[in-house]
Amino acid sequence: MMYELLDTIDSPADLRLLDRRQLVRVAAELRAFLLESVSQTGGHLSSNLGTVELSVALHYVLNTPEDRLVWDVGHQTYAHKILTGRRAGMAHLRRRGGMAGFPRREESTYDSFGTAHSSTSISAALGMAVAARLRGEERRVAAIIGDGAMTAGMAFEALNNAGAMDANLLVILNDNDMSISESVGAINNYLARVLSGRVYSAARRAAGNVLGVIPPMRDFARRAEEHVKGMVTPGTLFEEFGFNYIGPIDGHDLDVLVSTLGNLGALSGPQLLHVVTRKGKGYEPAERDPILYHGVSRFDPAVGIVAPIRPSRPAYSQIFGDWLCDMAAADERLVGITPAMREGSGLVRFSQEFPRRYFDVGIAEQHALTFAAGLACEGMRPVVAIYSTFLQRAYDQLIHDLALQNLPVVFAVDRGGVVGADGPTHHGAFDLSFLRCIPNLTVFVPSDERELRLMLTTAYRLGTPAAVRYPRGSGPGVVPGQDLVELPVGEAEVRRPGSRVALLAFGSMLGAALEAGDALDATVVNMRFVKPLDVGLVTALARSHELLVTLEENVIAGGAGTAVLECLQAHQLATPLLQLGLPDRFVDHGDPALLLQECGLDGAGVLAAVRQRLGESPAPAAGAAAAELKSSGVF
């Protein structure tokens, strides 16, 4: 397809040279390019199709990058990236060495703030607006928040603070689920233009100053204003926070967007513009099923996404979802909780079969955990399905509200380890470190599908807090079984007897350990538990082997290997220990297998690291990253 106008835009400055009447054509070409590009590379599609006009209008009206745009969540920024000189980068989107799928400060001056987790935009934008005020700089700052991000408490904390500061901040609520209001049309667009004008704004401020000293008149004026704006509007809440509320307006009407943004630029103080958009806009299959087209692999746009061939090996999330249904059938106390990740965490079947015991609390991880704590206090048995990287957002609740009170809550911690194309914001690199230091918490690490089911059952029946941590995608293909059987807590298993070297594998690293173990004739142990550690087996191996090696898909600092080191020190054992894990840096996006190889965590990398430690080879053969990792991880 030819992109006559889009090909002329290498920066927002080029966009601003166009006649306003040409913007509709630009948006059409941009949407077509997005569909063509993402269908070839994979990535987030429906959310980005929904922000095309908004991206065009913002860069047309605002003087970016001098004016700042802070995008929430970040998976709605492809149009923004294309308009800011990164169109060619879309060919390598989310691939190793290619452009990230989220905003990154190091990638472009137009990416004012790095995002990927939700609900951070208003806080960051407020900081930028206050910095501009302190420096005496004339700069506009806009936070674009949507995709459910307004459900998180952090967004409301920022709104509350922004209203009190009276900063020059524009918050754009990208309402793409019509969750606040469906009142979009000519009348609302007209009112938005009027309400964003300087005449109305000045009159309202003047009236407030005059009538503020006469309480009855002030209340009357306020009620009259609400009548003019449609009596009860979504703006009532935001205006209580101190924002001047405008909208809702049609987020796909460029004329209305440009006019309203232009008017808002002349106003001071906190402003909130409510725009309603449609996820998947312009591509009918994505409009019809925005969830299916939220994150896509390669597909033919002319055909759409066809039903995938059922994989021969079920994903870990499916194993968890099936177990949850089975355990719910056996125990009516069980409730399932997710912070807005029903599909990703494997809860679709549970939500259908047990709707009264299924709770999606929105993007509110802190609330999810304390909500679970309240349920547990009253005799229920909550299971919280949560990604590793999202559990980080509720660490205080995990410690203070759950572990301290020793409440029986199970955490199904999905996406432990590297996750691939989403990159460092979504890699579960730190959970073993931040979980194992918490009292009362048992930490399980299954090595295959069968162990996941066994460990979930064991964790559920402990009656104390427990976390079962497993990776993204499929396991090695071990049939999980159907029974609800338990494992002995804190007991590892020797999977391969050997000599000299003992490889202690935690969870997903068992496969690499077995591969290296065969070449080394080493003992290989499936550790199963990070906490409690199988102290008896570890100390016995330390006394009978020349070298212990720990393997974990987690950062070395404070992780499972450190638990083994602490055990050796506590028992005054001087056996050398080599710790292998993720390096002390943020691992970039890319194919998971390649990332693990570069970190020296595949079979060849483990073999090379052990041989180097034994003095049998001059250097590991797993690349510079692995060499860096090994040199920093030897004890």
Disulfide bonds with the S-S distance in Angstrom:
none
